[in-house]
Amino acid sequence: MTLSEAQATVDTWIRTVGVRYYGELTNTAILMEETGEVARLMARLYGEQSFKRPEDAATAPAQLADELADVLFVLICLANQTGVDLEDAFRQNLEKKSIRDAERHRDNPKLKTP
């Protein structure tokens, strides 16, 4: 699925199942909430924080996938609401990074493998 297809799919879902888009500020707050849920799982899966119940670790990878999908869904909603073509914006962003960072990352000693 391309980003354009994802935007069209989300728009169709919102207009048929979801009734209408939440307001842009509400969706921004939801995006922050979903991002926090990703951060919580990352801290437990890859950081020093532990799960409250050890058995929660078994389902955490699936939860992470679901939370990342939630972030993507709300991000697509915001793009649709504000008229942003994510496919075009992402392509332009990669071009910008490729020009701006052409030597920066290659010459960064912190990124060299030991």
N, CA and C of each residue as an Amber inpcrd file, in Angstrom:
protein
   342
   0.8480000  -1.1740000   0.0000000   0.0000000   0.0000000   0.0000000
   0.8940000   1.2370000   0.0000000   0.6620000   2.1370000  -0.9270000
   1.4170000   3.3880000  -0.9480000   0.8560000   4.3370000   0.1060000
   1.5830000   5.4010000   0.3710000   1.0690000   6.3980000   1.3110000
  -0.2100000   7.0320000   0.7740000  -0.2690000   7.2730000  -0.5270000
  -1.4930000   7.8390000  -1.1230000  -2.6720000   6.8870000  -0.9570000
  -2.4160000   5.6100000  -1.1610000  -3.4710000   4.6160000  -0.9600000
  -3.8870000   4.5620000   0.5050000  -2.9250000   4.6590000   1.4110000
  -3.2440000   4.6570000   2.8400000  -4.0980000   5.8750000   3.1910000
  -3.7590000   7.0290000   2.6280000  -4.5650000   8.2200000   2.9010000
  -5.9960000   8.0570000   2.3870000  -6.1450000   7.4780000   1.2080000
  -7.4870000   7.2570000   0.6590000  -8.2510000   6.2240000   1.4820000
  -7.5700000   5.1780000   1.9200000  -8.2050000   4.1370000   2.7220000
  -8.6910000   4.6870000   4.0540000  -7.8500000   5.4750000   4.7160000
  -8.2410000   6.0780000   5.9900000  -9.4110000   7.0320000   5.7800000
  -9.3640000   7.8190000   4.7230000 -10.4530000   8.7640000   4.4570000
 -11.7730000   8.0260000   4.2450000 -11.7390000   6.9390000   3.4870000
 -12.9540000   6.1400000   3.2730000 -13.4440000   5.5640000   4.5880000
 -12.5340000   5.0430000   5.3990000 -12.9220000   4.4720000   6.6940000
 -13.5590000   5.5400000   7.5740000 -12.9330000   6.6950000   7.6560000
 -13.4580000   7.7730000   8.4940000 -14.8640000   8.1530000   8.0420000
 -15.0650000   8.2900000   6.7590000 -16.3610000   8.7550000   6.2300000
 -17.4600000   7.6850000   6.2870000 -17.0750000   6.4120000   6.3930000
 -18.0920000   5.3580000   6.4330000 -18.2820000   4.7750000   7.8290000
 -17.1930000   4.4230000   8.4790000 -17.2620000   3.7970000   9.8030000
 -17.1240000   4.8390000  10.9100000 -16.1870000   5.7380000  10.7530000
 -15.8890000   6.7070000  11.7970000 -16.8150000   7.9140000  11.8290000
 -17.7080000   8.0390000  10.8880000 -18.6980000   9.1100000  10.7520000
 -18.0570000  10.4060000  10.2530000 -17.0590000  10.9230000  10.9810000
 -16.3570000  12.1370000  10.5580000 -15.0160000  12.2010000  11.2690000
 -14.1610000  13.0740000  10.7700000 -12.8760000  13.2890000  11.4290000
 -13.1030000  14.0250000  12.7390000 -12.2960000  13.6990000  13.7550000
 -12.2280000  14.5460000  14.9380000 -11.5800000  15.8520000  14.4930000
 -11.7130000  16.8820000  15.2940000 -11.0510000  18.1380000  14.9820000
  -9.5410000  17.9710000  14.9760000  -8.8610000  18.8770000  14.2890000
  -7.4110000  18.7920000  14.1660000  -6.7090000  18.8240000  15.5240000
  -7.1900000  19.6720000  16.4380000  -6.5510000  19.7290000  17.7530000
  -6.7920000  18.4470000  18.5460000  -7.9870000  17.8850000  18.4250000
  -8.2720000  16.6160000  19.0910000  -7.3650000  15.5220000  18.5350000
  -7.2310000  15.4720000  17.2070000  -6.3600000  14.4600000  16.6070000
  -4.8990000  14.6730000  16.9870000  -4.4890000  15.9170000  17.1740000
  -3.1260000  16.1720000  17.6290000  -2.9340000  15.6160000  19.0360000
  -3.9130000  15.8210000  19.8990000  -3.8380000  15.2760000  21.2570000
  -3.8320000  13.7490000  21.2200000  -4.6340000  13.1540000  20.3570000
  -4.6630000  11.6880000  20.2260000  -3.3130000  11.1840000  19.7140000
  -2.7110000  11.9140000  18.7730000  -1.3910000  11.5330000  18.2610000
  -0.3650000  11.5220000  19.3900000  -0.4160000  12.5170000  20.2540000
   0.5140000  12.5630000  21.3830000   0.2600000  11.4080000  22.3470000
  -1.0110000  11.0910000  22.5750000  -1.3590000   9.9670000  23.4470000
  -0.8270000   8.6560000  22.8800000  -1.0490000   8.4300000  21.5950000
  -0.5800000   7.1920000  20.9610000   0.9480000   7.1270000  20.9470000
   1.6020000   8.2700000  20.7280000   3.0620000   8.3170000  20.7530000
   3.5720000   7.9590000  22.1450000   2.8750000   8.4120000  23.1750000
   3.2350000   8.0600000  24.5460000   3.1100000   6.5700000  24.8010000
   2.1170000   5.9410000  24.2010000   1.9580000   4.5020000  24.3690000
   3.1000000   3.7430000  23.6880000   3.5550000   4.2450000  22.5420000
   4.7320000   3.6620000  21.8850000   5.9440000   3.8250000  22.7930000
   6.1150000   5.0240000  23.3560000   7.2600000   5.2910000  24.2330000
   7.2480000   4.3800000  25.4550000   6.0810000   4.1640000  26.0340000
   5.9700000   3.2810000  27.2020000   6.4430000   1.8760000  26.8590000
   6.0020000   1.3550000  25.7220000   6.4180000   0.0080000  25.3190000
   7.9010000  -0.0460000  24.9810000   8.4200000   0.9700000  24.3170000
   9.8430000   0.9940000  23.9640000  10.7110000   1.0050000  25.2200000
  10.2720000   1.7580000  26.2360000  11.0340000   1.8290000  27.4870000
  11.1110000   0.4670000  28.1700000  10.0630000  -0.3290000  27.9930000
  10.0290000  -1.6400000  28.6240000  10.6970000  -2.7180000  27.7650000
  10.5180000  -2.6150000  26.4550000  11.1130000  -3.6210000  25.5660000
  12.6090000  -3.4010000  25.3620000  13.0430000  -2.1600000  25.2270000
  14.4310000  -1.8730000  24.8570000  15.1740000  -1.0250000  25.8820000
  14.4580000  -0.4930000  26.8630000  15.0830000   0.3310000  27.8850000
  15.2070000  -0.4150000  29.1940000  15.4420000   0.3290000  30.2280000
  15.6740000  -0.2570000  31.5410000  14.3980000  -0.5100000  32.3370000
  13.2870000   0.0370000  31.8880000  12.0550000  -0.1370000  32.6470000
  11.5100000  -1.5510000  32.4620000  10.8820000  -2.0860000  33.5080000
  10.3410000  -3.4430000  33.4340000   8.8130000  -3.3900000  33.3590000
   8.2590000  -4.4980000  32.9170000   6.8060000  -4.6250000  32.8860000
   6.2990000  -4.8450000  34.3060000   5.1060000  -4.3730000  34.5950000
   4.5200000  -4.5730000  35.9290000   4.2890000  -6.0560000  36.1810000
   3.8360000  -6.7440000  35.1290000   3.6360000  -8.1900000  35.2170000
   4.5380000  -8.8350000  34.1710000   5.3730000  -9.7730000  34.5750000
   6.3090000 -10.3970000  33.6150000   5.6200000 -10.9870000  32.3820000
   4.4020000 -11.4690000  32.5460000   3.7010000 -12.0790000  31.4140000
   3.3360000 -11.0570000  30.3300000   3.3470000  -9.7540000  30.6810000
   3.0460000  -8.7150000  29.6980000   4.1300000  -8.6190000  28.6320000
   5.3380000  -9.0750000  28.9430000   6.4400000  -9.0250000  27.9860000
   6.1550000  -9.8690000  26.7510000   5.4030000 -10.9380000  26.9210000
   5.1210000 -11.8360000  25.7970000   4.2500000 -11.1770000  24.7380000
   3.3400000 -10.3280000  25.1510000   2.4390000  -9.6910000  24.1860000
   2.9290000  -8.3120000  23.7360000   4.0170000  -7.8330000  24.3220000
   4.5030000  -6.4800000  24.0350000   4.8620000  -6.2430000  22.5670000
   5.5190000  -7.1750000  21.8630000   5.8250000  -6.9070000  20.4510000
   4.5650000  -6.6860000  19.6060000   3.5260000  -7.4550000  19.8540000
   2.2670000  -7.2610000  19.1270000   1.6190000  -5.9420000  19.5240000
   1.7290000  -5.5990000  20.8020000   1.1920000  -4.3110000  21.2620000
   1.9330000  -3.1540000  20.6070000   3.2550000  -3.2820000  20.4890000
   4.0450000  -2.2340000  19.8530000   3.6100000  -2.0430000  18.4060000
   3.4310000  -3.1320000  17.6910000   2.9790000  -3.0480000  16.2970000
   1.6300000  -2.3350000  16.2220000   0.7220000  -2.6680000  17.1190000
  -0.5980000  -2.0580000  17.1400000  -0.5050000  -0.5620000  17.4570000
   0.3280000  -0.2060000  18.4280000   0.4720000   1.2080000  18.8000000
   1.1280000   2.0180000  17.6860000   2.1100000   1.4330000  17.0050000
   2.7180000   2.1260000  15.8680000   1.6930000   2.3400000  14.7610000
   0.8350000   1.3510000  14.5460000  -0.2270000   1.4970000  13.5560000
  -1.2150000   2.5880000  13.9790000  -1.4980000   2.6930000  15.2810000
  -2.3600000   3.7760000  15.7720000  -1.7480000   5.1380000  15.4760000
  -0.4390000   5.2680000  15.7060000   0.2500000   6.5370000  15.4130000
   0.1210000   6.8530000  13.9260000   0.3610000   5.8750000  13.0840000
   0.2720000   6.0870000  11.6420000  -1.1390000   6.4870000  11.2210000
  -2.1340000   5.8260000  11.7780000  -3.5260000   6.1280000  11.4450000
  -3.8650000   7.5790000  11.7740000  -3.5200000   8.0150000  12.9750000
  -3.8570000   9.3850000  13.3830000  -3.0380000  10.3920000  12.5790000
  -1.7850000  10.0620000  12.2850000  -0.9580000  10.9360000  11.4610000
  -1.5750000  11.0940000  10.0750000  -2.0680000  10.0110000   9.5200000
  -2.7380000  10.0700000   8.2190000  -4.0120000  10.9060000   8.3130000
  -4.7520000  10.7590000   9.3980000  -5.9420000  11.5960000   9.5920000
  -5.5680000  13.0740000   9.5510000  -4.5260000  13.4350000  10.2760000
  -4.1000000  14.8370000  10.3050000  -3.6550000  15.3170000   8.9230000
  -2.9520000  14.4730000   8.2050000  -2.5350000  14.8430000   6.8450000
  -3.7610000  15.0620000   5.9650000  -4.7290000  14.1570000   6.0390000
  -5.9480000  14.3110000   5.2470000  -6.6790000  15.6050000   5.5880000
  -6.7820000  15.8900000   6.8660000  -7.5170000  17.0680000   7.3180000
  -6.8430000  18.3720000   6.9030000  -5.5300000  18.3510000   6.8080000
  -4.7990000  19.5880000   6.5270000  -4.3390000  19.6810000   5.0820000
  -4.7510000  18.7260000   4.2540000  -4.4390000  18.7790000   2.8300000
  -3.0070000  18.4130000   2.4790000  -2.3470000  17.6480000   3.3280000
  -0.9650000  17.2350000   3.0680000  -0.9600000  15.9110000   2.3110000
  -0.2850000  15.8870000   1.1780000  -0.0630000  14.6570000   0.4260000
   1.1830000  14.0110000   1.0310000   0.9880000  13.0000000   1.8590000
   2.1100000  12.3940000   2.5740000   3.1430000  11.7700000   1.6430000
   2.6970000  11.2050000   0.5510000   3.6440000  10.5820000  -0.3770000
   4.5890000  11.6400000  -0.9490000   4.0210000  12.7470000  -1.3880000
   4.8300000  13.8380000  -1.9270000   5.6910000  14.4670000  -0.8330000
   5.1090000  14.6930000   0.3370000   5.8530000  15.3070000   1.4430000
   7.0120000  14.4160000   1.8750000   6.7800000  13.1080000   1.9370000
   7.8360000  12.1830000   2.3540000   8.9560000  12.1480000   1.3200000
   8.5860000  12.1260000   0.0520000   9.5850000  12.1280000  -1.0220000
  10.4460000  13.3940000  -0.9300000   9.8060000  14.5400000  -0.7660000
  10.5390000  15.8040000  -0.6510000  11.4240000  15.8150000   0.6000000
  10.9240000  15.2510000   1.6830000  11.6900000  15.2190000   2.9260000
  12.9470000  14.3630000   2.7750000  12.8220000  13.2150000   2.1010000
  13.9830000  12.3620000   1.8670000  15.0110000  13.0580000   0.9780000
  14.5230000  13.7800000  -0.0380000  15.4320000  14.5290000  -0.9100000
  16.1750000  15.5840000  -0.1050000  15.4530000  16.3080000   0.7470000
  16.0680000  17.3380000   1.5930000  17.1440000  16.7240000   2.4790000
  16.8140000  15.6220000   3.1300000  17.7750000  14.9580000   4.0170000
  18.9780000  14.4410000   3.2380000  18.7530000  13.9240000   2.0490000
  19.8430000  13.3820000   1.2340000  20.8340000  14.4580000   0.8340000
  20.3410000  15.6440000   0.5470000  21.2200000  16.7660000   0.1910000
  21.8820000  17.3260000   1.4420000  21.1020000  17.6310000   2.4530000
  21.6100000  18.2580000   3.6700000  22.5890000  17.3510000   4.4140000
  22.3010000  16.0600000   4.4440000  23.0710000  15.1340000   5.2680000
  23.9990000  14.2330000   4.4580000  24.2780000  14.6320000   3.2100000
  25.0720000  13.7790000   2.3180000  26.3890000  13.3360000   2.9500000
  27.0590000  14.2290000   3.6470000  28.3370000  13.8800000   4.2570000
  28.2510000  13.8030000   5.7760000  27.2650000  14.4420000   6.3310000
  27.1470000  14.5700000   7.7820000  27.1630000  13.2180000   8.5000000
  26.3210000  12.3060000   8.0880000  26.2290000  11.0170000   8.7800000
  27.4100000  10.1120000   8.4380000  27.8420000  10.1600000   7.1980000
  28.9810000   9.3360000   6.7820000  30.2360000   9.7020000   7.5650000
  30.4000000  10.9820000   7.8830000  31.5950000  11.4570000   8.5790000
  31.4300000  11.5130000  10.0960000  30.3090000  11.0650000  10.6170000
  30.0530000  11.1180000  12.0500000  30.7520000   9.9470000  12.7440000
  31.7680000  10.2350000  13.5710000  32.4830000   9.1320000  14.2310000
  31.6080000   8.3280000  15.1880000  30.5290000   8.9490000  15.6760000
  29.6220000   8.2450000  16.5900000  28.8590000   7.1310000  15.8880000
  28.7800000   7.2070000  14.5710000  28.0240000   6.2100000  13.8160000
  28.9140000   5.1020000  13.2420000  30.1970000   5.2110000  13.4510000
  31.1290000   4.1870000  12.9710000  30.9660000   2.9250000  13.8180000
  30.9510000   1.8030000  13.1660000  30.8570000   0.5450000  13.9030000
  32.2330000   0.1860000  14.4580000  32.2750000  -0.2740000  15.6890000
  33.5750000  -0.5980000  16.3110000  34.2150000  -1.8250000  15.7090000
